[in-house]
Amino acid sequence: MNKVKLKRGDMVQVIAGKEVGRTGRILLIDREKSRVVVEGLNLQTKHQKPNRANQKGGITRREAPLHISNVMFLHKDRPTRLGYKLEETDGKVVKKRYAKSTGEVID
């Protein structure tokens, strides 16, 4: 299991591969295989035969996973690395993500 600082719903930019420079929201993270599915990126066509569930069949397009090292978190429309900070609030220590480029806490 690999450590991943990204979360579902984060905006990311692709930094390598055929989709380089494009941005999208993370739909799914597979920590076992170190892959992410990004909304509207890396689309593949799938030919489906008609069956009970899909009476018509036909050609569908769906997002394929990208390797997690090929995407970067977007903070203020700029790609940045993420880190963790420990903050103390009301006597409790809470682990928060922050953007390394600006030092701002994300959540």
KAKADA-V816031 format. One line per field, one symbol per residue. phi: phi as a letter, one per 20 degrees, with the letter a starting at -180 (. if undefined). burial: # if it has 16 or more other C-alpha atoms within 10 Angstrom, else .. Layout:
phi = ???
burial = ???
This chain:
phi = .efceecfnfecdfdbofegnecaefebcdffdlccddfmdlfcecedffbffcfemodcdbfdfdfffeccfeclmcfbedbdceddclndececebeffdnffeb
burial = .....#....#####.......#####.#....#########....................######.######...##.#..............###........
